[in-house]
């Protein structure tokens, strides 16, 4: 990274516009930035930081007054920096937030937001990249590869901060080296291996837990079936444990099997005796039941004989059942036909027109048939004449209906014509009114698109205001935490330095603590110790106490650095939000949003009203055209309808005249035809029913002749005797059931007499053998059930023992399988854990160095080697910087740094260097760091360095050596700017940037002179 040009206006102490050409200054590779105290030398470095990062280092940013107090009220504070990095050339222009005089009020001011412009030069043309503060900050951070804090440690080191990196411990050096050399990927590898180790541990513990649970189940299974004295008293190996438990279960199973077999034999003998006794009792009961059944069968013999006689008479009467049934059915048919005929003749006589054709009712005889034939002939003639007139009557009804419809149609057309005329007049009036409203709305100038854009702008400012307020709160809190961390760090540093000073002062007393009576002194070798040194009244400060104080200080220093970094990020975010209008009052922003939305809503409403009016005007025009067409068509329809109505009236009058000739008494012809047709149907029905009655009478005569012949040929004297012998279905079914039951009982008695049980009972009775007692049999049953229950319990217990044997065999197999699966899991866990611990500085890693630290240590070793080349030259070969990767107590090693003194041949802490020596070592270290970073592939090219003060601490010889080393930087094309008051520096360095202060602000002048 190389700076080419810097322009400063109304910034810091500079009131006007100052232009600094660094390319001109760096032509000699080394230039001097000098001037009196307070002139603004450091402000030039602040301007570089502000241009690149939008902020200045240290506490100066808290003042928030970057604008020059010497500048004119309307002068715009601005910094322009042109630089190159990564083979690209950029120009960044920044202006901080400032207050300009209000053009409306003499005493008021207006806040101007922070502005940023980033441009890149391509093919000789400057191309703008972004105007946004946040985007420019992100882009510059990616280009430079360093934050502001890191930039001030590597490129711009004000007020002797080179020594901070030199004296920092490993923890403080680590973040800067990580950023410069991009070693985050190695930390990712460390975390990835740690995660894999955790997964492997989880898998191993899960597998081991399963084996432990399986062993516990083995003992639990054995404890359920074996006594305590049989179980092993001490833990045994898996194979021995299974052998002991399986043997004990086998012994218990054999004993249970023998007991169960003996019990079953006893149960079988007892059950055989019970079966013999129960069979004897059962046979006796069967014999008694059979004898009782036989006595009942003999008692019902007489009733059975009577029942059989009744059934025989019924079978004889069944031969006459069919003729009797036929005669009864024929008699009922004659009776029903007569009844139907009389009902039909009554209905015909009750008809209104019947008296016109006959005076008497027809009877069911020959005279009635003749009467019905005469009426039927008269009805046929009358009905034919009436039906011949029906077409004329229908045409008359249709003519009247058509005339009525045409009357209504003519009236409707007249009303429709009047309504259409009225609507036409109203539509013309409405069209004139809408046209006037449309002209007034079209004159209103409204642009909704522009107003919508203004609403978005107002909302964006409101969001920035809300975010700015939240960022202000977070920034103030971060500043408070940073200040507290700084106070804590300073207090702990003072405490550590006091303890270190006391320990150095008490070195003799600490040595005296190690002396033993008669033992040699490690200093003089004497064995007598007459007056050993004593610690002061506050006690002896031990190495551990001093080390703990140093560790607490280092931790506090790290917390302060983290708080400072967080605060810088929030301040940058605050600047970005301010540039977007975040400083606008919230109420003002809310009012702006509401006003913009109201204007947009009003414009949209007017636009919608205009569209609605245009649609209405078009609709009204179409309605007027349709109404005019409707008026013309309606007038034509009315004339046609009136002509058709006149013709219809003439046709109706002619038809009414002709029908009056046919119906002089009036009425409807259709009604007359319907009544005649109904009477005709009634007369026809009477004639048909009279024919049916004649047929039924003939069938009755034939059935009576058949019945008389059947009775004469039967065993019955009369029809009544046969009717008495016939049984109905219920009585017949009951007698049949009783006969069958009696026959089945006899068959059952014959079968029982031949059954084995009856035969055994009769043989036992013949022998005079007595029956066993029922209570004795029940007692034997109870004994058998109790013995069976005992045998069943023993069988269950035996089954459980055998199941336990099978379960134990299964556990043995599963345990062997799980142990086989555990071995590769355990081996992988040990391997992954070992690798993960090694890369994280744990386990067998003797130096406690992580993988990322190892990589950084290699880079630090390169930095120390590069720095030693220059430090050796500056110190006339006395000092070199040495990378130290040894441990210090429990701390991890890797990023230690010592100085080697060739005069003493010893290594010591860099904190023991004097002020001048510390400056030379720090400068050499910074230059070496730049060399290594530039040489590192993918690193940052640091071609411009600034050194602020520190040369006054060097003697003449050391200054000569430092200047020789700085002169050597020209070979690599690097440029170094030195900030110093030392008079000899002005004589040594020809390229100078002189800052002059005055009452109206400071100015800058470039001087290129020959070196004396």
Beta strands, then each sheet from edge to edge (+ up, - down):
strand 1: 2-11
strand 2: 14-21
strand 3: 30-35
strand 4: 78-85
strand 5: 88-95
strand 6: 98-101
strand 7: 109-112
strand 8: 115-122
strand 9: 125-130
strand 10: 156-157
strand 11: 879-884
strand 12: 896-901
strand 13: 906-909
strand 14: 944-948
strand 15: 975-979
strand 16: 991-996
strand 17: 1003-1008
sheet 1: 2+ 1- 4+ 5- 8+ 9-
sheet 2: 10+ 14+ 15+ 3+ 16+ 17-
sheet 3: 6+ 7-
sheet 4: 11+ 12- 13+
end
